[in-house]
Amino acid sequence: MKSKIFPACFTTKPTAEAIGLGLSLTRHIIAGKHGGTLKVESKRRVDTEFIIILPKL
């Protein structure tokens, strides 16, 4: 499931409630605009952690 969360249009909500751009857009801003990385680490049914790494200016 982790491999499917970053592409555009992925959502866990009903189609009428969301368009699924949140994480795709977030990754584009972090990686594309700022040269950083966005990683996700998840323990099923326990927790999920998003790691944002930005280069030093």
Secondary structure, DSSP 8 states (H G I E B T S, - for coil): -GGGSSSTT--SS-TTT--S-HHHHHHIIIIIITS-EEEEEEETTTEEEEEEE----
